[in-house]
């Protein structure tokens, strides 16, 4: 199981009320959104959480003496738009994949039907065709 899959499983099993991100100390690859292992970016936290409404997202504090502060609404709004676009693109990609799979399935069914039809034709093979030509001459 990949690290990303394991993290997805962890996130889906727990009730998360807050996510921590740190541009300085976080990691999008190894972080889990806790105070001890924050994500590096808010967008990665949103990607792994996968659904709205998001829990409270904390970022590095700009005030001396404080470690965390709640992410600003303007920052969250901007990143939510990016996240939503990614979600739409992913949904479109999945829909296209499903449509392509259905189309391939139909084409395969048609080609099998064509083979069965050609198989019932008494003059189907090149050899049969050559024999017909020879008989005429």
Secondary structure as a PSIPRED ss2 file (coil, helix, strand):
# PSIPRED VFORMAT (PSIPRED V4.0)

   1 X C   1.000  0.000  0.000
   2 X C   1.000  0.000  0.000
   3 X H   0.000  1.000  0.000
   4 X H   0.000  1.000  0.000
   5 X H   0.000  1.000  0.000
   6 X H   0.000  1.000  0.000
   7 X H   0.000  1.000  0.000
   8 X H   0.000  1.000  0.000
   9 X H   0.000  1.000  0.000
  10 X H   0.000  1.000  0.000
  11 X H   0.000  1.000  0.000
  12 X H   0.000  1.000  0.000
  13 X H   0.000  1.000  0.000
  14 X C   1.000  0.000  0.000
  15 X C   1.000  0.000  0.000
  16 X C   1.000  0.000  0.000
  17 X C   1.000  0.000  0.000
  18 X E   0.000  0.000  1.000
  19 X E   0.000  0.000  1.000
  20 X E   0.000  0.000  1.000
  21 X E   0.000  0.000  1.000
  22 X C   1.000  0.000  0.000
  23 X C   1.000  0.000  0.000
  24 X C   1.000  0.000  0.000
  25 X C   1.000  0.000  0.000
  26 X C   1.000  0.000  0.000
  27 X C   1.000  0.000  0.000
  28 X C   1.000  0.000  0.000
  29 X C   1.000  0.000  0.000
  30 X C   1.000  0.000  0.000
  31 X C   1.000  0.000  0.000
  32 X C   1.000  0.000  0.000
  33 X C   1.000  0.000  0.000
  34 X C   1.000  0.000  0.000
  35 X C   1.000  0.000  0.000
  36 X C   1.000  0.000  0.000
  37 X C   1.000  0.000  0.000
  38 X C   1.000  0.000  0.000
  39 X E   0.000  0.000  1.000
  40 X C   1.000  0.000  0.000
  41 X C   1.000  0.000  0.000
  42 X H   0.000  1.000  0.000
  43 X H   0.000  1.000  0.000
  44 X H   0.000  1.000  0.000
  45 X H   0.000  1.000  0.000
  46 X H   0.000  1.000  0.000
  47 X H   0.000  1.000  0.000
  48 X H   0.000  1.000  0.000
  49 X H   0.000  1.000  0.000
  50 X C   1.000  0.000  0.000
  51 X C   1.000  0.000  0.000
  52 X C   1.000  0.000  0.000
  53 X C   1.000  0.000  0.000
  54 X C   1.000  0.000  0.000
  55 X C   1.000  0.000  0.000
  56 X E   0.000  0.000  1.000
  57 X E   0.000  0.000  1.000
  58 X E   0.000  0.000  1.000
  59 X E   0.000  0.000  1.000
  60 X E   0.000  0.000  1.000
  61 X C   1.000  0.000  0.000
  62 X C   1.000  0.000  0.000
  63 X C   1.000  0.000  0.000
  64 X C   1.000  0.000  0.000
  65 X C   1.000  0.000  0.000
  66 X C   1.000  0.000  0.000
  67 X C   1.000  0.000  0.000
  68 X E   0.000  0.000  1.000
  69 X E   0.000  0.000  1.000
  70 X E   0.000  0.000  1.000
  71 X C   1.000  0.000  0.000
  72 X C   1.000  0.000  0.000
  73 X H   0.000  1.000  0.000
  74 X H   0.000  1.000  0.000
  75 X H   0.000  1.000  0.000
  76 X H   0.000  1.000  0.000
  77 X H   0.000  1.000  0.000
  78 X H   0.000  1.000  0.000
  79 X H   0.000  1.000  0.000
  80 X H   0.000  1.000  0.000
  81 X H   0.000  1.000  0.000
  82 X H   0.000  1.000  0.000
  83 X H   0.000  1.000  0.000
  84 X H   0.000  1.000  0.000
  85 X H   0.000  1.000  0.000
  86 X H   0.000  1.000  0.000
  87 X H   0.000  1.000  0.000
  88 X H   0.000  1.000  0.000
  89 X H   0.000  1.000  0.000
  90 X H   0.000  1.000  0.000
  91 X H   0.000  1.000  0.000
  92 X H   0.000  1.000  0.000
  93 X H   0.000  1.000  0.000
  94 X H   0.000  1.000  0.000
  95 X H   0.000  1.000  0.000
  96 X H   0.000  1.000  0.000
  97 X H   0.000  1.000  0.000
  98 X H   0.000  1.000  0.000
  99 X H   0.000  1.000  0.000
 100 X H   0.000  1.000  0.000
 101 X H   0.000  1.000  0.000
 102 X H   0.000  1.000  0.000
 103 X H   0.000  1.000  0.000
 104 X H   0.000  1.000  0.000
 105 X H   0.000  1.000  0.000
 106 X H   0.000  1.000  0.000
 107 X H   0.000  1.000  0.000
 108 X H   0.000  1.000  0.000
 109 X H   0.000  1.000  0.000
 110 X H   0.000  1.000  0.000
 111 X H   0.000  1.000  0.000
 112 X H   0.000  1.000  0.000
 113 X H   0.000  1.000  0.000
 114 X H   0.000  1.000  0.000
 115 X H   0.000  1.000  0.000
 116 X H   0.000  1.000  0.000
 117 X H   0.000  1.000  0.000
 118 X H   0.000  1.000  0.000
 119 X H   0.000  1.000  0.000
 120 X H   0.000  1.000  0.000
 121 X C   1.000  0.000  0.000
 122 X C   1.000  0.000  0.000
 123 X C   1.000  0.000  0.000
 124 X C   1.000  0.000  0.000
 125 X C   1.000  0.000  0.000
 126 X H   0.000  1.000  0.000
 127 X H   0.000  1.000  0.000
 128 X H   0.000  1.000  0.000
 129 X H   0.000  1.000  0.000
 130 X H   0.000  1.000  0.000
 131 X H   0.000  1.000  0.000
 132 X H   0.000  1.000  0.000
 133 X H   0.000  1.000  0.000
 134 X H   0.000  1.000  0.000
 135 X H   0.000  1.000  0.000
 136 X H   0.000  1.000  0.000
 137 X C   1.000  0.000  0.000
